[in-house]
Amino acid sequence: KLPLTVEEILNFGESNRELFIKSSTYSIIPITVTEMGLTISWIFSSDPKSISFSVVYQESEETPLDQCKVLIPMTRCNSHKETIRGQVKVRNPGIYTLIFDNTFSRFISKRVFYHLAVERPVIYDGSDFP
Protein backbone atom coordinates (compact mmCIF):
# COMPACT_ATOMS: atom_id res chain seq x y z
CA LYS A 1 0.00 0.00 0.00
CA LEU A 2 1.50 3.29 -1.14
CA PRO A 3 -0.71 6.21 -0.11
CA LEU A 4 0.02 9.19 -2.37
CA THR A 5 -1.11 12.78 -2.59
CA VAL A 6 -1.58 14.83 -5.75
CA GLU A 7 1.57 16.82 -4.89
CA GLU A 8 3.65 13.64 -4.62
CA ILE A 9 2.44 12.49 -8.03
CA LEU A 10 3.21 15.91 -9.52
CA ASN A 11 6.78 15.43 -8.21
CA PHE A 12 7.13 12.02 -9.94
CA GLY A 13 8.56 13.68 -13.02
CA GLU A 14 8.91 11.36 -15.99
CA SER A 15 10.38 8.42 -14.09
CA ASN A 16 8.66 5.05 -13.87
CA ARG A 17 7.97 3.36 -10.56
CA GLU A 18 8.05 -0.37 -9.98
CA LEU A 19 5.77 -2.63 -7.93
CA PHE A 20 6.60 -6.23 -7.11
CA ILE A 21 3.41 -8.27 -6.72
CA LYS A 22 3.77 -11.78 -5.40
CA SER A 23 1.63 -14.60 -6.78
CA SER A 24 -1.86 -14.80 -5.22
CA THR A 25 -1.65 -11.22 -3.88
CA TYR A 26 -2.45 -7.69 -5.00
CA SER A 27 -1.05 -4.18 -4.53
CA ILE A 28 -2.98 -0.96 -4.16
CA ILE A 29 -2.01 2.66 -4.76
CA PRO A 30 -4.44 4.97 -2.92
CA ILE A 31 -4.35 8.57 -4.14
CA THR A 32 -5.84 11.18 -1.82
CA VAL A 33 -7.44 14.02 -3.79
CA THR A 34 -8.81 17.20 -2.21
CA GLU A 35 -9.72 19.24 -5.32
CA MET A 36 -12.28 18.45 -8.01
CA GLY A 37 -11.72 18.66 -11.76
CA LEU A 38 -8.32 16.99 -11.83
CA THR A 39 -7.50 14.12 -14.17
CA ILE A 40 -5.49 11.20 -12.80
CA SER A 41 -3.81 9.24 -15.57
CA TRP A 42 -1.68 6.13 -15.58
CA ILE A 43 0.50 4.08 -17.87
CA PHE A 44 1.67 0.60 -16.89
CA SER A 45 3.16 -2.62 -18.16
CA SER A 46 3.78 -5.94 -16.42
CA ASP A 47 6.44 -8.62 -16.59
CA PRO A 48 6.02 -11.55 -17.03
CA LYS A 49 2.44 -12.17 -18.19
CA SER A 50 -0.78 -10.28 -17.53
CA ILE A 51 -2.10 -8.44 -14.48
CA SER A 52 -5.63 -7.45 -13.47
CA PHE A 53 -6.39 -3.78 -12.89
CA SER A 54 -9.19 -1.80 -11.29
CA VAL A 55 -9.91 1.69 -9.94
CA VAL A 56 -12.23 2.35 -6.99
CA TYR A 57 -13.35 5.55 -5.29
CA GLN A 58 -13.76 5.94 -1.55
CA GLU A 59 -15.21 9.11 0.02
CA SER A 60 -12.95 8.84 3.07
CA GLU A 61 -10.83 6.27 4.90
CA GLU A 62 -13.84 5.60 7.16
CA THR A 63 -16.05 4.59 4.21
CA PRO A 64 -16.60 0.81 4.34
CA LEU A 65 -15.13 -1.04 1.37
CA ASP A 66 -18.54 -2.36 0.31
CA GLN A 67 -19.67 1.26 -0.15
CA CYS A 68 -16.79 2.17 -2.42
CA LYS A 69 -17.68 3.05 -5.99
CA VAL A 70 -16.05 0.96 -8.73
CA LEU A 71 -14.90 3.39 -11.43
CA ILE A 72 -13.11 0.80 -13.56
CA PRO A 73 -14.15 -2.84 -12.97
CA MET A 74 -11.43 -5.45 -12.45
CA THR A 75 -10.07 -6.23 -15.92
CA ARG A 76 -7.34 -8.66 -16.94
CA CYS A 77 -4.82 -6.66 -18.99
CA ASN A 78 -2.31 -8.03 -21.49
CA SER A 79 0.12 -5.47 -20.12
CA HIS A 80 3.06 -7.79 -20.79
CA LYS A 81 2.36 -7.35 -24.53
CA GLU A 82 1.25 -3.72 -24.68
CA THR A 83 1.40 -0.63 -22.49
CA ILE A 84 -1.92 0.09 -20.79
CA ARG A 85 -3.02 3.71 -20.55
CA GLY A 86 -6.04 5.19 -18.85
CA GLN A 87 -7.39 8.08 -16.87
CA VAL A 88 -10.15 9.05 -14.51
CA LYS A 89 -11.69 12.46 -13.87
CA VAL A 90 -11.95 13.55 -10.25
CA ARG A 91 -15.58 14.47 -9.68
CA ASN A 92 -15.43 14.40 -5.87
CA PRO A 93 -12.65 14.74 -3.30
CA GLY A 94 -11.67 11.45 -1.68
CA ILE A 95 -9.41 8.47 -2.21
CA TYR A 96 -8.96 7.07 -5.72
CA THR A 97 -7.35 3.62 -5.45
CA LEU A 98 -5.54 1.85 -8.27
CA ILE A 99 -5.54 -1.93 -7.74
CA PHE A 100 -3.03 -4.24 -9.42
CA ASP A 101 -4.34 -7.76 -8.81
CA ASN A 102 -2.26 -10.92 -9.21
CA THR A 103 -4.51 -13.19 -7.11
CA PHE A 104 -5.33 -15.33 -10.16
CA SER A 105 -1.67 -16.36 -10.51
CA ARG A 106 -0.78 -19.26 -8.21
CA PHE A 107 2.97 -19.39 -8.87
CA ILE A 108 4.15 -16.41 -10.89
CA SER A 109 5.05 -13.11 -9.23
CA LYS A 110 4.86 -10.01 -11.43
CA ARG A 111 6.65 -6.72 -11.75
CA VAL A 112 4.52 -3.76 -12.72
CA PHE A 113 6.21 -0.67 -14.12
CA TYR A 114 3.93 2.32 -13.83
CA HIS A 115 3.83 6.06 -14.25
CA LEU A 116 1.17 8.32 -12.77
CA ALA A 117 0.29 11.88 -13.72
CA VAL A 118 -2.20 14.44 -12.47
CA GLU A 119 -3.45 17.24 -14.68
CA ARG A 120 -5.27 20.31 -13.50
CA PRO A 121 -7.91 21.65 -15.88
CA VAL A 122 -6.88 24.65 -17.92
CA ILE A 123 -9.36 27.41 -17.20
CA TYR A 124 -9.39 29.97 -19.95
CA ASP A 125 -9.95 33.44 -18.56
CA GLY A 126 -9.52 35.36 -21.82
CA SER A 127 -6.55 37.30 -20.43
CA ASP A 128 -4.39 36.75 -23.53
CA PHE A 129 -7.04 38.20 -25.81
CA PRO A 130 -5.96 41.61 -27.22
N, C-alpha and C positions, 0 to 999 in steps of 0.2 A: 504494500500500500504506500503510494507516494502522494500525499496531499500537496497540491500545488495551488498557487494563487495566479491571477492574471499577470501580475507584475513579474513573477518568476518565469512564466512562459514567455513574456516579452523579452526577458533577458537570456533566453535560450540561444538567440542568434541563429545561425544556420546549421549548427551542429546537430547530429543525430544522437539520440539516447538509445540505450540498450536495456532490455528486460530479459532476464533468464526465467523461463517458466517451466517448472518441472512437470513431468508427466502426471496426469490426473489432478492437476491443480489449475489455478487461475491467478492472474494479477489484475489489480485495479489501479487506475489513476484518477483519483477524485480531484476535480478542479473547482475551487470555490470562486464564485462570481458574484460581485455585488452590484454591477451596473448592467442595465438592459441594453439591447441593441448590438451587443458584440457578436462576432462570429468566431467560434472556436473551430479550427480546422486541423486535420491530422493527415499524415502520410505514414504508412508503415509497410514493412515486409517481414517475412518470417523465414527461419532456417532451422532445421530442414522441415519440409512439409507444411501443411496448412494450419491455420489457427482460427478459432471462432472469435467474433468481435461483436460488441454491443455497446450502446450508450444509454444510460438511465439518468433521470433527473430526480433530485431529492430536494424538497423545500429547505430542510435544515437537517443537521445531524440527528435531531430527535425524531424526525419522521420515520415511522417504521418502514422496513424494506418492502413490505407488501403494499404500501401506499406510494411507492416510487412510480414515476411515470416512465415507461419504456419509450425512448425516442427513436432508437434504432434496435429492432429485435435481434436476438442472437443469430448471427449468420456465419456459416463456415466460409472462410475466405481462402482462395488459392494464392495467398500472399507470398508463397515461396516461388511462384511463377511470374507474378506481376505485382507492382506496387499498388497498394490500396490507398485511395484518397477519399476524403469525405469532410463534411463540415456540418455544424449545427448552429442555428441562430439562437442567441440567448433571449428568450422572451420574458423570463422571470429571474430574479436573483436566486441563488441557491447553489447546490452542488451538482455539477455535471460529471458523471463518472464514466470513464472509458474502461471497458472490461475486455481483457484478452484471456480467452478461455481455452485451456488445453486439457480439460477434464475427460474428453473423449479419447485421449491418447494414453494407453496403458503403460507404454514403455519408453516413448520417445519424448525427451525434453526439447523445448524449442527456445530459440533466441528470436526476440522481436526487436527490430531496429525501427525506431519511430521518431518523428519530428512533429512538434505541436506549434501552432501559431494562433495568435489572437488578433483580430482586426477590429478596430473601432470604426463605426460608420463615418463616412465623410459627410459632413453637413455643410451644404453649400449655402453661404450667407450672402452671396452676390457682391462681396467686397472687392473682387478683382474686376468688376464691370466698370468700364470708363464712365 
